[in-house]
């Protein structure tokens, strides 16, 4: 099984499945370290957590999998391979040849930790801006967004935004 854009949620799910081996990929070494920590007790010698970018044509070039999970990959890839979304599934296609049987959508929910990580990423980018006034305004907006998100999480238990997709397929 290939987790093409891993994170703590998908890695925990995969690590709990019955499988012969799995490979989890992230373009962010820090994020991959968090993921490794989250599943450290379930990683087997045959399982792999790899830093890599799907825009690199040689990355995992000869690996083929029975199952490919791209849970958050399509949305997240923009930050690591800008403008690559349209090429992503063509890039993943050689790693499995399949016919889609069914697909389902599930709501995507986030806790305050996820929100804080997203805002930390944005703060890092804001700090790179040469324009101080713009950086100040964006920083203030990030604080406001965090406060609003915290209120929603306190009220609802999570922030609901977006969808997760499950696609079942079989070899052609």
N, C-alpha and C positions, 0 to 999 in steps of 0.2 A: 504494500500500500504506500502511496505517495501523498503526503500532506504538502501540497505545492506552495502554500503560503502559511506556514504554521503559526500558531499562537498557543497560549496556555489552554484555552478551551478545547480547541481541536486536538491538541496533543494528548490532553487527558482522555478525551473520548477515544482516540485511536489506541492509546496505550491500554485501554480497558477491553478492547476487542480481541477476539481470537484470530491471530494472524501468524504467518511464518516469519515475517519481518516487516518493518516499516521504515520509511525515510521521511524526515521532516525538514523542510527548507524554509529559510528566512533570509532576506537580504540585509537584515539588521542584526549584527553580532550581539548587541546588548539585549535585544528582544529574544534572540535565540537562547541566550544564557538564562533569562527568566523562564523560558519554556523548559529548558533542561532541568532547572531547579524544580519546576512544577511536577515533572514526571520522573524525577531521578530514581525513585524506588521501583519504577516499572520498566525502565529501559533494560533491554537484553543486549547481549554482545552483538547480535546481528542487526540491531536497530541503529539508525544513523540520524543525527541532527547536523545539518550542513548549512553553512553560510554560502549563499550564491544568488545570482540574479538571472532571471529568465531571459533578459535581453542578451545575455551571453550565449551565443549559438552552441558553444562547446560544453556548456554546463549540463551535466548528467546525460551527455549526448547518446550514450549507448545503453542507458538504463530503461527497462520496460517494466510496467507495473500492472497488476490486475485491476487496481482501483486507484483513481486520482481524486483527491479531495482538494478543492480550491475554495474553501470556506469564505475567507475574507480577501482573497488574493486580488480579485478584479478591482475592488475599491482601493486596496492598499498599494497596488503596484505603481500607481501614479507618482508616489513619493520616492520611488527607487528606480523607476524606469519610465520617465515622462513620455507620454504619447504612445505607450506600448500596449495599452488596453486592447486595441483593435487587433493586435497580432498575438495576444496571449494564448487564445485557445488553439490557434494554428501551431504555436510553439509547443504547447503541451500535447498536441495530437500524436506525435510519434512515440510518446511514452506509453500509449494504450490505444488500441483500435477498437471502437465501440459503437453500438447502436443504442440509442436512448429508449428505455422502457417506460419511465415515468419521471416526473419531477414534482417537487413540492416546495413551497415557501414557508418559512417560519419567521416570526418577528425576532429582530435582533435587539437584545437588551444589554445594558451596560451599567456597571457599578461605578462608584465614585473613584476607585483606583484607575479604571480605564479612562475616565474623563480626565483625571489628573495627568495621566501619561500623554494623552493627546494634547493637552494644553502645554505640557512641558516641551513637547516637540515643537509646538507653535512658538513658544517663548524663545527656544534656541534659534529659530529662523528669524524672529523679530529682532533678536540681538545682532543679527548680521546686517540689518538695514543701515545704510549710511545716513538716512534722513532721521534725525532725532525726534522731530515732532510727529512724524508718522509712526515711529516706533513707540512713542509714548501713548498715542491714541490707540494703537493696536494692543498694547499691554493693558491699558484700562479696559478695553473691550473683552480681553481674555479673562480678566478678573470678574467682570460682570457676567460673562457666560458661565464661569465656574460657580458663581453664587446661584445663578438661576438653575443650573444643573443640579447642584447640591440640594436645593429646595425640592426639585422634582424627585430626586432619589429618596429624600427623607419622606416625602409624601407617598410615593408609589412603590418604593423599594428598589427602583431601577429607572434608568432612562431608556425608553424605547425609541429606536431610530433605525430604520432600514430593515433589511430582510436577510435571512440566511436561506440558501437554496440547497436542496438535496436532489440530486439527479442520479437515478439508477439506470445502469446500462449493462449490456452484455457484449461479449466479443462478436464481431461480424463474421 
